[in-house]
Every structure is written in structure tokens, then in C-alpha cells.
Amino acid sequence: MSRKILTIPNFLSLTRLAILSPLFVYLAFIGEGNLAFAVGVAAIFSDFLDGYIAVKFNQKSRLGSILDTAGDIVFAFALVIPALALQYIDVWMYIYLAAQRLTRGRIYFYVLRRFNTIYKPQYMKVSGGILMVYGVFLPMLIMNLERGVVDIISWTTFSVTWVIILTGVVDTIKKTKSGFFKKKRADD
């Protein structure tokens, strides 16, 4: 685990947190849908890229993990604000998105605080990725789709991510009971 603060993954996470998320909201509200879409794609790409670089070039750090999680949560809420205000998609889907992000963040910070180790299960990251793609792409497509098609996409997304989230919660509980995190901390 690197102790460096100035790393490319940290820069990417901080950019998503402090620049891309607010810019997405601003562009959506002023009616620049194409630019907002491009910024959303850049934010999603930066989320995948920061993790890849951190692992590939051994730049994982506690600060980077916190910035990545915070950037994910802030960007998820950045998706919610204009979509709700502009009434793109039903409120329930965004409540679900918030629940997913808060659940993932809670698991992360619980393990960090209790066991002093970083734990980010991949399936929780995948469920967040699915919802972020849903939040960016579906509002752009909604004008060209019939309501029934949008409902099918929404419920499918909801069902798949719900299964992934529950798997992550159950896995975390099992690992806590088995002493996995105590062993992991000793290895760090």
C-alpha cells in the first residue's frame, strides 16, 4: 500500500469529485445535454481508470480508496439532482441508487474503521457501475423510447443490482464472522 499522496489515481478521483460531478450538474441544468453526457462518460471512465492504474502500477493508497469512494458517491448524487429536477426518470430508481451508494460506502467505512483495512468488493463496484451507466445513458435515450421499454430497462437494472448489493452485504457479514479482516490486516 503506497503512502504517496500525489498519484494519478488520486488525481483522477479528485477530478471526478471536485470538477466532473459539479460540471455535470451545471451542464444538465443549462440544457447542454450533449456536453453533460460527455462529462458523465468521462466521470465513469475516470472511475474505472483510477482503479486500474492504482492496481497495475502499485499506487493503491488509503487516501486513494477514500477519494474513490467519495467520488463515486458524489457523482451518483450528481446524476440524481438534474434527473429528478428535470423529471427524466422515476424517483424510486434514484432512491435506489442512493441506497446502493450509501450501502457500499457504509460497508467500506465499517471495515476500515473496525479492522483498519481497505475492503472494496468487486461486485459492489460493478453494481455501482451499472447504476452510473443507467443514470447517465438512460436520460439521454428516454426521449426516443416508449415508456414500456424504459420501465423494462429500469426494472431489469433494479433487479440485477439489488441481487449484487445483497450478495455484497452477505459476503461482508460472512467475512467479518470468519475473521477474514483480522487476517487481512495482519497481511497489510
C-alpha positions in Angstrom: 0.0 0.0 0.0 1.5 3.3 -1.1 1.8 6.2 1.2 2.1 8.7 -1.7 -0.5 11.4 -1.9 0.2 12.8 -5.3 -0.6 9.9 -7.6 -2.5 9.6 -10.9 -5.4 7.6 -9.4 -5.8 10.2 -6.6 -5.8 13.0 -9.2 -8.5 11.2 -11.2 -10.7 10.5 -8.2 -10.3 14.1 -7.0 -11.1 15.4 -10.5 -14.3 13.3 -10.5 -15.2 14.5 -7.1 -14.4 18.2 -7.4 -14.8 19.0 -11.1 -16.6 16.5 -13.2 -19.6 16.0 -10.8 -20.4 19.7 -10.3 -19.8 20.3 -14.1 -22.3 17.5 -15.0 -25.0 19.1 -12.8 -24.3 22.6 -14.2 -24.4 21.5 -17.8 -27.6 19.4 -17.3 -29.3 22.4 -15.8 -28.4 24.9 -18.5 -29.7 22.4 -21.1 -26.3 21.3 -22.5 -27.3 17.6 -22.7 -24.6 16.5 -25.1 -21.8 18.1 -23.0 -23.3 16.8 -19.8 -23.4 13.3 -21.4 -19.7 13.7 -22.4 -18.8 14.8 -18.9 -20.7 11.8 -17.5 -18.9 9.4 -19.7 -15.6 11.0 -18.7 -16.5 10.6 -15.0 -17.4 6.9 -15.4 -14.2 6.3 -17.4 -12.1 8.0 -14.7 -13.7 5.8 -12.1 -12.6 2.6 -14.0 -9.2 4.1 -14.9 -8.2 5.2 -11.4 -8.7 1.7 -10.1 -6.9 0.1 -13.0 -3.9 2.4 -12.6 -3.8 2.0 -8.8 -3.6 -1.8 -9.1 -1.4 -2.0 -12.3 1.2 0.4 -11.1 1.0 -0.3 -7.4 -0.4 3.1 -6.5 -3.1 1.9 -4.1 -3.4 4.0 -1.0 -5.8 4.7 1.9 -6.3 8.2 0.7 -7.0 7.0 -2.9 -9.5 4.5 -1.6 -11.3 7.2 0.3 -11.2 9.6 -2.6 -12.5 7.0 -5.0 -15.4 6.1 -2.7 -16.3 9.7 -2.1 -16.0 10.5 -5.8 -18.4 7.6 -6.6 -20.9 8.8 -4.0 -20.8 12.4 -5.1 -21.1 11.6 -8.8 -24.0 9.3 -8.1 -25.8 12.2 -6.4 -24.7 14.5 -9.3 -26.7 12.1 -11.5 -29.7 12.3 -9.3 -30.0 16.1 -8.9 -30.7 17.1 -12.6 -32.6 13.9 -13.4 -35.1 14.5 -10.6 -35.3 18.2 -11.2 -35.8 17.7 -15.0 -38.1 14.7 -14.4 -36.2 12.3 -16.6 -36.8 9.2 -14.6 -39.0 8.0 -11.7 -37.9 9.0 -8.2 -37.8 5.4 -6.9 -34.8 4.5 -9.1 -32.8 7.3 -7.8 -33.7 6.5 -4.2 -32.4 3.0 -5.0 -29.2 4.5 -6.5 -28.7 6.5 -3.3 -29.3 3.4 -1.2 -26.7 1.4 -3.2 -24.1 4.1 -2.8 -24.7 4.6 0.9 -24.7 0.8 1.5 -21.4 0.4 -0.4 -19.9 3.4 1.5 -21.1 2.0 4.8 -19.5 -1.4 4.2 -16.3 0.3 3.2 -16.1 2.6 6.2 -17.3 0.0 8.6 -14.4 -2.4 7.7 -11.9 0.5 7.5 -12.8 1.7 11.0 -13.3 -1.6 12.7 -10.4 -3.6 11.2 -8.2 -0.8 9.8 -8.1 -2.3 6.4 -9.5 -1.4 3.0 -12.2 -3.7 1.5 -14.0 -2.9 -1.7 -15.7 -6.0 -3.1 -15.8 -6.0 -6.9 -19.4 -6.9 -7.1 -20.4 -3.8 -5.2 -18.3 -1.7 -7.6 -20.0 -3.5 -10.5 -23.4 -2.7 -9.1 -22.5 1.0 -8.8 -21.1 1.0 -12.4 -24.4 -0.4 -13.7 -26.3 2.3 -11.9 -24.0 5.0 -13.0 -24.3 3.9 -16.6 -28.1 3.8 -16.1 -28.1 7.3 -14.7 -26.0 8.8 -17.5 -27.3 6.9 -20.6 -31.0 6.3 -19.9 -31.9 10.0 -19.6 -30.3 10.6 -22.9 -32.3 7.8 -24.5 -35.6 8.4 -22.8 -36.8 10.9 -25.4 -36.6 8.2 -28.1 -38.0 5.3 -26.2 -41.6 4.3 -25.3 -42.5 4.3 -21.6 -42.8 0.5 -21.5 -39.3 0.0 -22.8 -37.9 2.4 -20.2 -39.8 0.5 -17.5 -38.3 -2.8 -18.6 -34.8 -1.3 -18.6 -35.4 0.2 -15.2 -36.8 -2.9 -13.5 -34.1 -5.1 -15.0 -31.4 -2.7 -13.7 -33.1 -2.6 -10.3 -33.3 -6.3 -10.0 -29.7 -7.1 -11.1 -28.1 -4.5 -8.9 -30.3 -5.5 -5.9 -29.0 -9.1 -6.1 -25.4 -7.8 -6.4 -25.8 -5.5 -3.4 -27.4 -8.2 -1.2 -24.5 -10.6 -2.2 -22.0 -7.9 -1.1 -23.7 -7.4 2.3 -23.9 -11.1 3.0 -20.3 -11.6 1.9 -19.1 -8.8 4.2 -21.1 -10.3 7.2 -19.6 -13.8 6.5 -16.1 -12.4 6.2 -16.5 -10.4 9.4 -17.6 -13.5 11.3 -14.9 -15.7 9.9 -12.1 -13.3 11.0 -11.1 -12.6 7.3 -10.5 -8.9 8.1 -8.3 -9.5 11.1 -6.1 -11.8 8.9 -6.2 -9.3 6.1 -5.0 -6.5 8.4 -2.1 -8.7 9.6 -1.1 -9.2 5.9 -1.1 -5.4 5.1 
